[in-house]
Amino acid sequence: MSVEQEVRDFVVRNFFYGDKSAPLSDADSFIERGIIDSTGVLEIVHFVESRYDIVLSDDELVPENLDSIARIARFVRAKRAPAADGQAP
């Protein structure tokens, strides 16, 4: 399953209470659409950290990384990719 699908499933299950008919594109802003609030951000952070075995630093907790399915998927892939110098991200 793709990162996008896993994130979508999490969002639908936790913020739409399983209603798969709710329209949600990969680019939809969670904040602008009123899908999440500050507690929701914490839920997403916990999901991302536990599902993808990564740790987010305080400076990574920004909308550019967490405010849509597409942004989360891009961030997760970048965070999990080996750094160019061979060190872990």
PyMOL Python script that loads the backbone (N, CA, C, O; Angstrom):
from pymol import cmd

cmd.read_pdbstr("""\
ATOM      1  N   MET A   1       0.850  -1.176   0.000  1.00  0.00           N
ATOM      2  CA  MET A   1       0.000   0.000   0.000  1.00  0.00           C
ATOM      3  C   MET A   1       0.896   1.240   0.000  1.00  0.00           C
ATOM      4  O   MET A   1       1.908   1.275   0.701  1.00  0.00           O
ATOM      5  N   SER A   2       0.533   2.241  -0.771  1.00  0.00           N
ATOM      6  CA  SER A   2       1.331   3.462  -0.861  1.00  0.00           C
ATOM      7  C   SER A   2       1.213   4.300   0.408  1.00  0.00           C
ATOM      8  O   SER A   2       0.268   4.146   1.182  1.00  0.00           O
ATOM      9  N   VAL A   3       2.167   5.174   0.606  1.00  0.00           N
ATOM     10  CA  VAL A   3       2.119   6.093   1.746  1.00  0.00           C
ATOM     11  C   VAL A   3       0.831   6.919   1.660  1.00  0.00           C
ATOM     12  O   VAL A   3       0.144   7.119   2.662  1.00  0.00           O
ATOM     13  N   GLU A   4       0.515   7.390   0.462  1.00  0.00           N
ATOM     14  CA  GLU A   4      -0.707   8.190   0.297  1.00  0.00           C
ATOM     15  C   GLU A   4      -1.938   7.418   0.764  1.00  0.00           C
ATOM     16  O   GLU A   4      -2.783   7.968   1.471  1.00  0.00           O
ATOM     17  N   GLN A   5      -2.043   6.152   0.376  1.00  0.00           N
ATOM     18  CA  GLN A   5      -3.218   5.365   0.757  1.00  0.00           C
ATOM     19  C   GLN A   5      -3.248   5.115   2.266  1.00  0.00           C
ATOM     20  O   GLN A   5      -4.314   5.165   2.881  1.00  0.00           O
ATOM     21  N   GLU A   6      -2.097   4.851   2.857  1.00  0.00           N
ATOM     22  CA  GLU A   6      -2.051   4.630   4.303  1.00  0.00           C
ATOM     23  C   GLU A   6      -2.441   5.891   5.066  1.00  0.00           C
ATOM     24  O   GLU A   6      -3.174   5.824   6.052  1.00  0.00           O
ATOM     25  N   VAL A   7      -1.949   7.041   4.608  1.00  0.00           N
ATOM     26  CA  VAL A   7      -2.312   8.308   5.266  1.00  0.00           C
ATOM     27  C   VAL A   7      -3.799   8.592   5.066  1.00  0.00           C
ATOM     28  O   VAL A   7      -4.493   8.989   6.002  1.00  0.00           O
ATOM     29  N   ARG A   8      -4.282   8.384   3.837  1.00  0.00           N
ATOM     30  CA  ARG A   8      -5.713   8.592   3.566  1.00  0.00           C
ATOM     31  C   ARG A   8      -6.570   7.708   4.475  1.00  0.00           C
ATOM     32  O   ARG A   8      -7.542   8.183   5.063  1.00  0.00           O
ATOM     33  N   ASP A   9      -6.219   6.445   4.592  1.00  0.00           N
ATOM     34  CA  ASP A   9      -6.967   5.529   5.458  1.00  0.00           C
ATOM     35  C   ASP A   9      -6.965   6.023   6.902  1.00  0.00           C
ATOM     36  O   ASP A   9      -7.993   5.975   7.578  1.00  0.00           O
ATOM     37  N   PHE A  10      -5.815   6.496   7.376  1.00  0.00           N
ATOM     38  CA  PHE A  10      -5.724   7.016   8.735  1.00  0.00           C
ATOM     39  C   PHE A  10      -6.633   8.238   8.914  1.00  0.00           C
ATOM     40  O   PHE A  10      -7.373   8.328   9.894  1.00  0.00           O
ATOM     41  N   VAL A  11      -6.575   9.166   7.972  1.00  0.00           N
ATOM     42  CA  VAL A  11      -7.379  10.389   8.068  1.00  0.00           C
ATOM     43  C   VAL A  11      -8.866  10.056   8.022  1.00  0.00           C
ATOM     44  O   VAL A  11      -9.643  10.578   8.821  1.00  0.00           O
ATOM     45  N   VAL A  12      -9.263   9.198   7.098  1.00  0.00           N
ATOM     46  CA  VAL A  12     -10.683   8.825   6.989  1.00  0.00           C
ATOM     47  C   VAL A  12     -11.152   8.138   8.271  1.00  0.00           C
ATOM     48  O   VAL A  12     -12.226   8.445   8.788  1.00  0.00           O
ATOM     49  N   ARG A  13     -10.357   7.224   8.771  1.00  0.00           N
ATOM     50  CA  ARG A  13     -10.725   6.478   9.976  1.00  0.00           C
ATOM     51  C   ARG A  13     -10.801   7.385  11.209  1.00  0.00           C
ATOM     52  O   ARG A  13     -11.702   7.229  12.033  1.00  0.00           O
ATOM     53  N   ASN A  14      -9.870   8.325  11.341  1.00  0.00           N
ATOM     54  CA  ASN A  14      -9.775   9.110  12.566  1.00  0.00           C
ATOM     55  C   ASN A  14     -10.455  10.471  12.528  1.00  0.00           C
ATOM     56  O   ASN A  14     -10.842  10.989  13.575  1.00  0.00           O
ATOM     57  N   PHE A  15     -10.608  11.058  11.354  1.00  0.00           N
ATOM     58  CA  PHE A  15     -11.188  12.398  11.281  1.00  0.00           C
ATOM     59  C   PHE A  15     -12.528  12.434  10.542  1.00  0.00           C
ATOM     60  O   PHE A  15     -13.311  13.367  10.723  1.00  0.00           O
ATOM     61  N   PHE A  16     -12.793  11.424   9.715  1.00  0.00           N
ATOM     62  CA  PHE A  16     -14.091  11.308   9.043  1.00  0.00           C
ATOM     63  C   PHE A  16     -14.876  10.126   9.603  1.00  0.00           C
ATOM     64  O   PHE A  16     -15.932   9.768   9.081  1.00  0.00           O
ATOM     65  N   TYR A  17     -14.358   9.532  10.655  1.00  0.00           N
ATOM     66  CA  TYR A  17     -14.991   8.411  11.349  1.00  0.00           C
ATOM     67  C   TYR A  17     -15.404   7.298  10.397  1.00  0.00           C
ATOM     68  O   TYR A  17     -16.484   6.719  10.514  1.00  0.00           O
ATOM     69  N   GLY A  18     -14.506   7.013   9.446  1.00  0.00           N
ATOM     70  CA  GLY A  18     -14.715   5.901   8.531  1.00  0.00           C
ATOM     71  C   GLY A  18     -15.565   6.210   7.322  1.00  0.00           C
ATOM     72  O   GLY A  18     -15.790   5.330   6.491  1.00  0.00           O
ATOM     73  N   ASP A  19     -16.049   7.450   7.197  1.00  0.00           N
ATOM     74  CA  ASP A  19     -16.894   7.811   6.048  1.00  0.00           C
ATOM     75  C   ASP A  19     -16.040   7.987   4.800  1.00  0.00           C
ATOM     76  O   ASP A  19     -15.493   9.064   4.560  1.00  0.00           O
ATOM     77  N   LYS A  20     -15.929   6.935   4.016  1.00  0.00           N
ATOM     78  CA  LYS A  20     -15.086   6.954   2.826  1.00  0.00           C
ATOM     79  C   LYS A  20     -15.684   7.787   1.701  1.00  0.00           C
ATOM     80  O   LYS A  20     -15.011   8.040   0.701  1.00  0.00           O
ATOM     81  N   SER A  21     -16.926   8.216   1.843  1.00  0.00           N
ATOM     82  CA  SER A  21     -17.543   9.029   0.797  1.00  0.00           C
ATOM     83  C   SER A  21     -17.142  10.499   0.901  1.00  0.00           C
ATOM     84  O   SER A  21     -17.408  11.277  -0.015  1.00  0.00           O
ATOM     85  N   ALA A  22     -16.504  10.886   2.010  1.00  0.00           N
ATOM     86  CA  ALA A  22     -16.073  12.275   2.186  1.00  0.00           C
ATOM     87  C   ALA A  22     -15.027  12.609   1.130  1.00  0.00           C
ATOM     88  O   ALA A  22     -14.018  11.911   1.022  1.00  0.00           O
ATOM     89  N   PRO A  23     -15.249  13.658   0.352  1.00  0.00           N
ATOM     90  CA  PRO A  23     -14.285  14.009  -0.694  1.00  0.00           C
ATOM     91  C   PRO A  23     -12.986  14.545  -0.083  1.00  0.00           C
ATOM     92  O   PRO A  23     -13.006  15.450   0.752  1.00  0.00           O
ATOM     93  N   LEU A  24     -11.876  13.980  -0.506  1.00  0.00           N
ATOM     94  CA  LEU A  24     -10.575  14.399   0.004  1.00  0.00           C
ATOM     95  C   LEU A  24      -9.516  14.073  -1.040  1.00  0.00           C
ATOM     96  O   LEU A  24      -9.232  12.906  -1.311  1.00  0.00           O
ATOM     97  N   SER A  25      -8.935  15.121  -1.623  1.00  0.00           N
ATOM     98  CA  SER A  25      -7.861  14.884  -2.594  1.00  0.00           C
ATOM     99  C   SER A  25      -6.528  14.864  -1.857  1.00  0.00           C
ATOM    100  O   SER A  25      -6.432  15.314  -0.715  1.00  0.00           O
ATOM    101  N   ASP A  26      -5.516  14.347  -2.508  1.00  0.00           N
ATOM    102  CA  ASP A  26      -4.189  14.291  -1.897  1.00  0.00           C
ATOM    103  C   ASP A  26      -3.657  15.682  -1.574  1.00  0.00           C
ATOM    104  O   ASP A  26      -2.849  15.835  -0.657  1.00  0.00           O
ATOM    105  N   ALA A  27      -4.099  16.696  -2.311  1.00  0.00           N
ATOM    106  CA  ALA A  27      -3.584  18.055  -2.126  1.00  0.00           C
ATOM    107  C   ALA A  27      -4.419  18.906  -1.168  1.00  0.00           C
ATOM    108  O   ALA A  27      -4.010  20.018  -0.832  1.00  0.00           O
ATOM    109  N   ASP A  28      -5.568  18.419  -0.723  1.00  0.00           N
ATOM    110  CA  ASP A  28      -6.419  19.206   0.174  1.00  0.00           C
ATOM    111  C   ASP A  28      -5.709  19.515   1.483  1.00  0.00           C
ATOM    112  O   ASP A  28      -5.154  18.628   2.130  1.00  0.00           O
ATOM    113  N   SER A  29      -5.737  20.795   1.865  1.00  0.00           N
ATOM    114  CA  SER A  29      -5.149  21.223   3.130  1.00  0.00           C
ATOM    115  C   SER A  29      -6.051  20.776   4.280  1.00  0.00           C
ATOM    116  O   SER A  29      -7.237  21.103   4.314  1.00  0.00           O
ATOM    117  N   PHE A  30      -5.478  20.026   5.219  1.00  0.00           N
ATOM    118  CA  PHE A  30      -6.242  19.595   6.387  1.00  0.00           C
ATOM    119  C   PHE A  30      -6.714  20.794   7.213  1.00  0.00           C
ATOM    120  O   PHE A  30      -7.828  20.799   7.736  1.00  0.00           O
ATOM    121  N   ILE A  31      -5.860  21.801   7.322  1.00  0.00           N
ATOM    122  CA  ILE A  31      -6.182  22.967   8.145  1.00  0.00           C
ATOM    123  C   ILE A  31      -7.230  23.832   7.458  1.00  0.00           C
ATOM    124  O   ILE A  31      -8.228  24.198   8.080  1.00  0.00           O
ATOM    125  N   GLU A  32      -7.020  24.167   6.178  1.00  0.00           N
ATOM    126  CA  GLU A  32      -7.969  25.015   5.453  1.00  0.00           C
ATOM    127  C   GLU A  32      -9.350  24.378   5.364  1.00  0.00           C
ATOM    128  O   GLU A  32     -10.358  25.083   5.412  1.00  0.00           O
ATOM    129  N   ARG A  33      -9.409  23.063   5.235  1.00  0.00           N
ATOM    130  CA  ARG A  33     -10.694  22.366   5.140  1.00  0.00           C
ATOM    131  C   ARG A  33     -11.311  22.110   6.508  1.00  0.00           C
ATOM    132  O   ARG A  33     -12.431  21.608   6.592  1.00  0.00           O
ATOM    133  N   GLY A  34     -10.605  22.445   7.576  1.00  0.00           N
ATOM    134  CA  GLY A  34     -11.134  22.237   8.919  1.00  0.00           C
ATOM    135  C   GLY A  34     -11.163  20.772   9.325  1.00  0.00           C
ATOM    136  O   GLY A  34     -11.956  20.382  10.182  1.00  0.00           O
ATOM    137  N   ILE A  35     -10.317  19.966   8.725  1.00  0.00           N
ATOM    138  CA  ILE A  35     -10.292  18.530   9.006  1.00  0.00           C
ATOM    139  C   ILE A  35      -9.589  18.254  10.326  1.00  0.00           C
ATOM    140  O   ILE A  35     -10.005  17.383  11.090  1.00  0.00           O
ATOM    141  N   ILE A  36      -8.516  19.003  10.591  1.00  0.00           N
ATOM    142  CA  ILE A  36      -7.780  18.799  11.840  1.00  0.00           C
ATOM    143  C   ILE A  36      -7.597  20.112  12.585  1.00  0.00           C
ATOM    144  O   ILE A  36      -7.666  21.199  12.010  1.00  0.00           O
ATOM    145  N   ASP A  37      -7.364  19.975  13.877  1.00  0.00           N
ATOM    146  CA  ASP A  37      -6.992  21.099  14.717  1.00  0.00           C
ATOM    147  C   ASP A  37      -5.645  20.746  15.343  1.00  0.00           C
ATOM    148  O   ASP A  37      -4.969  19.830  14.873  1.00  0.00           O
ATOM    149  N   SER A  38      -5.251  21.448  16.379  1.00  0.00           N
ATOM    150  CA  SER A  38      -3.933  21.191  16.967  1.00  0.00           C
ATOM    151  C   SER A  38      -3.827  19.771  17.530  1.00  0.00           C
ATOM    152  O   SER A  38      -2.761  19.160  17.457  1.00  0.00           O
ATOM    153  N   THR A  39      -4.893  19.250  18.078  1.00  0.00           N
ATOM    154  CA  THR A  39      -4.879  17.874  18.571  1.00  0.00           C
ATOM    155  C   THR A  39      -4.754  16.899  17.408  1.00  0.00           C
ATOM    156  O   THR A  39      -4.069  15.882  17.516  1.00  0.00           O
ATOM    157  N   GLY A  40      -5.404  17.204  16.315  1.00  0.00           N
ATOM    158  CA  GLY A  40      -5.304  16.374  15.123  1.00  0.00           C
ATOM    159  C   GLY A  40      -3.895  16.316  14.577  1.00  0.00           C
ATOM    160  O   GLY A  40      -3.453  15.274  14.093  1.00  0.00           O
ATOM    161  N   VAL A  41      -3.184  17.438  14.653  1.00  0.00           N
ATOM    162  CA  VAL A  41      -1.789  17.454  14.214  1.00  0.00           C
ATOM    163  C   VAL A  41      -0.983  16.471  15.053  1.00  0.00           C
ATOM    164  O   VAL A  41      -0.165  15.722  14.519  1.00  0.00           O
ATOM    165  N   LEU A  42      -1.209  16.470  16.353  1.00  0.00           N
ATOM    166  CA  LEU A  42      -0.496  15.534  17.229  1.00  0.00           C
ATOM    167  C   LEU A  42      -0.824  14.092  16.869  1.00  0.00           C
ATOM    168  O   LEU A  42       0.055  13.231  16.903  1.00  0.00           O
ATOM    169  N   GLU A  43      -2.076  13.819  16.525  1.00  0.00           N
ATOM    170  CA  GLU A  43      -2.459  12.471  16.111  1.00  0.00           C
ATOM    171  C   GLU A  43      -1.741  12.061  14.829  1.00  0.00           C
ATOM    172  O   GLU A  43      -1.281  10.926  14.704  1.00  0.00           O
ATOM    173  N   ILE A  44      -1.649  12.983  13.884  1.00  0.00           N
ATOM    174  CA  ILE A  44      -0.952  12.695  12.630  1.00  0.00           C
ATOM    175  C   ILE A  44       0.536  12.462  12.892  1.00  0.00           C
ATOM    176  O   ILE A  44       1.128  11.539  12.333  1.00  0.00           O
ATOM    177  N   VAL A  45       1.132  13.286  13.731  1.00  0.00           N
ATOM    178  CA  VAL A  45       2.555  13.117  14.060  1.00  0.00           C
ATOM    179  C   VAL A  45       2.785  11.742  14.684  1.00  0.00           C
ATOM    180  O   VAL A  45       3.723  11.037  14.313  1.00  0.00           O
ATOM    181  N   HIS A  46       1.936  11.367  15.620  1.00  0.00           N
ATOM    182  CA  HIS A  46       2.087  10.053  16.257  1.00  0.00           C
ATOM    183  C   HIS A  46       1.951   8.934  15.220  1.00  0.00           C
ATOM    184  O   HIS A  46       2.735   7.985  15.223  1.00  0.00           O
ATOM    185  N   PHE A  47       0.967   9.045  14.343  1.00  0.00           N
ATOM    186  CA  PHE A  47       0.780   8.043  13.300  1.00  0.00           C
ATOM    187  C   PHE A  47       2.022   7.938  12.415  1.00  0.00           C
ATOM    188  O   PHE A  47       2.525   6.841  12.174  1.00  0.00           O
ATOM    189  N   VAL A  48       2.512   9.075  11.934  1.00  0.00           N
ATOM    190  CA  VAL A  48       3.673   9.081  11.032  1.00  0.00           C
ATOM    191  C   VAL A  48       4.893   8.489  11.729  1.00  0.00           C
ATOM    192  O   VAL A  48       5.600   7.663  11.153  1.00  0.00           O
ATOM    193  N   GLU A  49       5.138   8.907  12.960  1.00  0.00           N
ATOM    194  CA  GLU A  49       6.311   8.398  13.672  1.00  0.00           C
ATOM    195  C   GLU A  49       6.213   6.897  13.921  1.00  0.00           C
ATOM    196  O   GLU A  49       7.186   6.170  13.725  1.00  0.00           O
ATOM    197  N   SER A  50       5.062   6.438  14.344  1.00  0.00           N
ATOM    198  CA  SER A  50       4.932   5.017  14.668  1.00  0.00           C
ATOM    199  C   SER A  50       4.829   4.149  13.414  1.00  0.00           C
ATOM    200  O   SER A  50       5.417   3.068  13.373  1.00  0.00           O
ATOM    201  N   ARG A  51       4.111   4.586  12.411  1.00  0.00           N
ATOM    202  CA  ARG A  51       3.922   3.773  11.196  1.00  0.00           C
ATOM    203  C   ARG A  51       5.191   3.680  10.368  1.00  0.00           C
ATOM    204  O   ARG A  51       5.500   2.624   9.818  1.00  0.00           O
ATOM    205  N   TYR A  52       5.927   4.779  10.277  1.00  0.00           N
ATOM    206  CA  TYR A  52       7.083   4.817   9.385  1.00  0.00           C
ATOM    207  C   TYR A  52       8.415   4.799  10.133  1.00  0.00           C
ATOM    208  O   TYR A  52       9.474   4.956   9.524  1.00  0.00           O
ATOM    209  N   ASP A  53       8.363   4.611  11.433  1.00  0.00           N
ATOM    210  CA  ASP A  53       9.553   4.473  12.266  1.00  0.00           C
ATOM    211  C   ASP A  53      10.532   5.629  12.053  1.00  0.00           C
ATOM    212  O   ASP A  53      11.729   5.430  11.845  1.00  0.00           O
ATOM    213  N   ILE A  54       9.983   6.833  12.111  1.00  0.00           N
ATOM    214  CA  ILE A  54      10.809   8.036  12.011  1.00  0.00           C
ATOM    215  C   ILE A  54      10.482   8.945  13.185  1.00  0.00           C
ATOM    216  O   ILE A  54       9.433   8.809  13.814  1.00  0.00           O
ATOM    217  N   VAL A  55      11.372   9.857  13.472  1.00  0.00           N
ATOM    218  CA  VAL A  55      11.163  10.832  14.541  1.00  0.00           C
ATOM    219  C   VAL A  55      11.151  12.213  13.914  1.00  0.00           C
ATOM    220  O   VAL A  55      12.052  12.573  13.156  1.00  0.00           O
ATOM    221  N   LEU A  56      10.124  12.981  14.236  1.00  0.00           N
ATOM    222  CA  LEU A  56      10.026  14.337  13.716  1.00  0.00           C
ATOM    223  C   LEU A  56      10.603  15.301  14.744  1.00  0.00           C
ATOM    224  O   LEU A  56      10.266  15.232  15.926  1.00  0.00           O
ATOM    225  N   SER A  57      11.456  16.179  14.300  1.00  0.00           N
ATOM    226  CA  SER A  57      11.996  17.207  15.181  1.00  0.00           C
ATOM    227  C   SER A  57      11.012  18.372  15.218  1.00  0.00           C
ATOM    228  O   SER A  57      10.128  18.477  14.368  1.00  0.00           O
ATOM    229  N   ASP A  58      11.172  19.237  16.200  1.00  0.00           N
ATOM    230  CA  ASP A  58      10.260  20.371  16.339  1.00  0.00           C
ATOM    231  C   ASP A  58      10.212  21.232  15.082  1.00  0.00           C
ATOM    232  O   ASP A  58       9.148  21.722  14.704  1.00  0.00           O
ATOM    233  N   ASP A  59      11.362  21.418  14.431  1.00  0.00           N
ATOM    234  CA  ASP A  59      11.381  22.265  13.239  1.00  0.00           C
ATOM    235  C   ASP A  59      10.734  21.598  12.017  1.00  0.00           C
ATOM    236  O   ASP A  59      10.532  22.255  10.996  1.00  0.00           O
ATOM    237  N   GLU A  60      10.412  20.319  12.111  1.00  0.00           N
ATOM    238  CA  GLU A  60       9.722  19.621  11.017  1.00  0.00           C
ATOM    239  C   GLU A  60       8.200  19.632  11.193  1.00  0.00           C
ATOM    240  O   GLU A  60       7.468  19.193  10.306  1.00  0.00           O
ATOM    241  N   LEU A  61       7.730  20.130  12.331  1.00  0.00           N
ATOM    242  CA  LEU A  61       6.295  20.165  12.607  1.00  0.00           C
ATOM    243  C   LEU A  61       5.674  21.420  12.004  1.00  0.00           C
ATOM    244  O   LEU A  61       5.209  22.306  12.720  1.00  0.00           O
ATOM    245  N   VAL A  62       5.676  21.478  10.684  1.00  0.00           N
ATOM    246  CA  VAL A  62       5.182  22.640   9.950  1.00  0.00           C
ATOM    247  C   VAL A  62       4.192  22.180   8.884  1.00  0.00           C
ATOM    248  O   VAL A  62       4.242  21.033   8.439  1.00  0.00           O
ATOM    249  N   PRO A  63       3.297  23.071   8.476  1.00  0.00           N
ATOM    250  CA  PRO A  63       2.314  22.701   7.448  1.00  0.00           C
ATOM    251  C   PRO A  63       2.941  22.173   6.163  1.00  0.00           C
ATOM    252  O   PRO A  63       2.353  21.317   5.502  1.00  0.00           O
ATOM    253  N   GLU A  64       4.114  22.663   5.799  1.00  0.00           N
ATOM    254  CA  GLU A  64       4.758  22.203   4.578  1.00  0.00           C
ATOM    255  C   GLU A  64       5.004  20.699   4.600  1.00  0.00           C
ATOM    256  O   GLU A  64       5.125  20.078   3.544  1.00  0.00           O
ATOM    257  N   ASN A  65       5.079  20.110   5.785  1.00  0.00           N
ATOM    258  CA  ASN A  65       5.317  18.667   5.907  1.00  0.00           C
ATOM    259  C   ASN A  65       4.080  17.868   6.263  1.00  0.00           C
ATOM    260  O   ASN A  65       4.032  16.667   5.994  1.00  0.00           O
ATOM    261  N   LEU A  66       3.072  18.501   6.863  1.00  0.00           N
ATOM    262  CA  LEU A  66       1.992  17.724   7.484  1.00  0.00           C
ATOM    263  C   LEU A  66       0.575  18.152   7.119  1.00  0.00           C
ATOM    264  O   LEU A  66      -0.380  17.617   7.683  1.00  0.00           O
ATOM    265  N   ASP A  67       0.405  19.098   6.194  1.00  0.00           N
ATOM    266  CA  ASP A  67      -0.927  19.672   5.982  1.00  0.00           C
ATOM    267  C   ASP A  67      -1.733  19.054   4.840  1.00  0.00           C
ATOM    268  O   ASP A  67      -2.765  19.604   4.455  1.00  0.00           O
ATOM    269  N   SER A  68      -1.292  17.938   4.297  1.00  0.00           N
ATOM    270  CA  SER A  68      -2.090  17.245   3.286  1.00  0.00           C
ATOM    271  C   SER A  68      -1.533  15.837   3.127  1.00  0.00           C
ATOM    272  O   SER A  68      -0.440  15.525   3.600  1.00  0.00           O
ATOM    273  N   ILE A  69      -2.290  15.016   2.467  1.00  0.00           N
ATOM    274  CA  ILE A  69      -1.825  13.652   2.199  1.00  0.00           C
ATOM    275  C   ILE A  69      -0.544  13.705   1.372  1.00  0.00           C
ATOM    276  O   ILE A  69       0.426  13.013   1.680  1.00  0.00           O
ATOM    277  N   ALA A  70      -0.540  14.521   0.328  1.00  0.00           N
ATOM    278  CA  ALA A  70       0.625  14.613  -0.552  1.00  0.00           C
ATOM    279  C   ALA A  70       1.853  15.124   0.187  1.00  0.00           C
ATOM    280  O   ALA A  70       2.956  14.618  -0.020  1.00  0.00           O
ATOM    281  N   ARG A  71       1.674  16.117   1.043  1.00  0.00           N
ATOM    282  CA  ARG A  71       2.811  16.669   1.784  1.00  0.00           C
ATOM    283  C   ARG A  71       3.376  15.653   2.769  1.00  0.00           C
ATOM    284  O   ARG A  71       4.593  15.533   2.915  1.00  0.00           O
ATOM    285  N   ILE A  72       2.505  14.933   3.433  1.00  0.00           N
ATOM    286  CA  ILE A  72       2.974  13.910   4.374  1.00  0.00           C
ATOM    287  C   ILE A  72       3.730  12.824   3.619  1.00  0.00           C
ATOM    288  O   ILE A  72       4.803  12.406   4.055  1.00  0.00           O
ATOM    289  N   ALA A  73       3.196  12.365   2.505  1.00  0.00           N
ATOM    290  CA  ALA A  73       3.848  11.306   1.723  1.00  0.00           C
ATOM    291  C   ALA A  73       5.228  11.760   1.248  1.00  0.00           C
ATOM    292  O   ALA A  73       6.200  11.012   1.344  1.00  0.00           O
ATOM    293  N   ARG A  74       5.307  12.986   0.737  1.00  0.00           N
ATOM    294  CA  ARG A  74       6.592  13.521   0.275  1.00  0.00           C
ATOM    295  C   ARG A  74       7.573  13.602   1.444  1.00  0.00           C
ATOM    296  O   ARG A  74       8.734  13.214   1.309  1.00  0.00           O
ATOM    297  N   PHE A  75       7.118  14.098   2.571  1.00  0.00           N
ATOM    298  CA  PHE A  75       7.971  14.232   3.754  1.00  0.00           C
ATOM    299  C   PHE A  75       8.456  12.867   4.240  1.00  0.00           C
ATOM    300  O   PHE A  75       9.639  12.695   4.532  1.00  0.00           O
ATOM    301  N   VAL A  76       7.552  11.903   4.326  1.00  0.00           N
ATOM    302  CA  VAL A  76       7.923  10.562   4.792  1.00  0.00           C
ATOM    303  C   VAL A  76       8.965   9.954   3.863  1.00  0.00           C
ATOM    304  O   VAL A  76       9.959   9.395   4.328  1.00  0.00           O
ATOM    305  N   ARG A  77       8.750  10.056   2.573  1.00  0.00           N
ATOM    306  CA  ARG A  77       9.713   9.489   1.620  1.00  0.00           C
ATOM    307  C   ARG A  77      11.084  10.158   1.755  1.00  0.00           C
ATOM    308  O   ARG A  77      12.113   9.484   1.718  1.00  0.00           O
ATOM    309  N   ALA A  78      11.092  11.469   1.912  1.00  0.00           N
ATOM    310  CA  ALA A  78      12.362  12.189   2.051  1.00  0.00           C
ATOM    311  C   ALA A  78      13.048  11.822   3.365  1.00  0.00           C
ATOM    312  O   ALA A  78      14.267  11.661   3.412  1.00  0.00           O
ATOM    313  N   LYS A  79      12.273  11.693   4.407  1.00  0.00           N
ATOM    314  CA  LYS A  79      12.834  11.398   5.723  1.00  0.00           C
ATOM    315  C   LYS A  79      13.397   9.976   5.770  1.00  0.00           C
ATOM    316  O   LYS A  79      14.390   9.724   6.453  1.00  0.00           O
ATOM    317  N   ARG A  80      12.782   9.069   5.064  1.00  0.00           N
ATOM    318  CA  ARG A  80      13.223   7.673   5.072  1.00  0.00           C
ATOM    319  C   ARG A  80      14.331   7.395   4.067  1.00  0.00           C
ATOM    320  O   ARG A  80      15.019   6.380   4.172  1.00  0.00           O
ATOM    321  N   ALA A  81      14.509   8.276   3.103  1.00  0.00           N
ATOM    322  CA  ALA A  81      15.542   8.070   2.085  1.00  0.00           C
ATOM    323  C   ALA A  81      16.920   8.286   2.692  1.00  0.00           C
ATOM    324  O   ALA A  81      17.109   9.188   3.509  1.00  0.00           O
ATOM    325  N   PRO A  82      17.879   7.465   2.297  1.00  0.00           N
ATOM    326  CA  PRO A  82      19.240   7.685   2.802  1.00  0.00           C
ATOM    327  C   PRO A  82      19.766   9.029   2.322  1.00  0.00           C
ATOM    328  O   PRO A  82      19.528   9.428   1.182  1.00  0.00           O
ATOM    329  N   ALA A  83      20.475   9.717   3.187  1.00  0.00           N
ATOM    330  CA  ALA A  83      21.056  11.002   2.826  1.00  0.00           C
ATOM    331  C   ALA A  83      22.119  10.800   1.747  1.00  0.00           C
ATOM    332  O   ALA A  83      22.679   9.711   1.621  1.00  0.00           O
ATOM    333  N   ALA A  84      22.388  11.817   0.995  1.00  0.00           N
ATOM    334  CA  ALA A  84      23.348  11.735  -0.107  1.00  0.00           C
ATOM    335  C   ALA A  84      24.741  11.328   0.374  1.00  0.00           C
ATOM    336  O   ALA A  84      25.495  10.701  -0.371  1.00  0.00           O
ATOM    337  N   ASP A  85      25.084  11.678   1.606  1.00  0.00           N
ATOM    338  CA  ASP A  85      26.409  11.339   2.113  1.00  0.00           C
ATOM    339  C   ASP A  85      26.455   9.969   2.785  1.00  0.00           C
ATOM    340  O   ASP A  85      27.467   9.594   3.376  1.00  0.00           O
ATOM    341  N   GLY A  86      25.355   9.227   2.691  1.00  0.00           N
ATOM    342  CA  GLY A  86      25.320   7.883   3.249  1.00  0.00           C
ATOM    343  C   GLY A  86      24.893   7.795   4.692  1.00  0.00           C
ATOM    344  O   GLY A  86      24.807   6.702   5.251  1.00  0.00           O
ATOM    345  N   GLN A  87      24.625   8.936   5.305  1.00  0.00           N
ATOM    346  CA  GLN A  87      24.170   8.931   6.687  1.00  0.00           C
ATOM    347  C   GLN A  87      22.662   8.944   6.733  1.00  0.00           C
ATOM    348  O   GLN A  87      22.001   9.432   5.816  1.00  0.00           O
ATOM    349  N   ALA A  88      22.124   8.404   7.809  1.00  0.00           N
ATOM    350  CA  ALA A  88      20.668   8.401   7.977  1.00  0.00           C
ATOM    351  C   ALA A  88      20.173   9.827   8.129  1.00  0.00           C
ATOM    352  O   ALA A  88      20.882  10.672   8.675  1.00  0.00           O
ATOM    353  N   PRO A  89      18.963  10.110   7.652  1.00  0.00           N
ATOM    354  CA  PRO A  89      18.409  11.464   7.771  1.00  0.00           C
ATOM    355  C   PRO A  89      18.136  11.828   9.210  1.00  0.00           C
ATOM    356  O   PRO A  89      17.668  12.932   9.490  1.00  0.00           O
TER     357      PRO A  89
END
""", "prot")
cmd.dss("prot")
cmd.show_as("cartoon", "prot")
cmd.util.cbc("prot")
cmd.orient("prot")
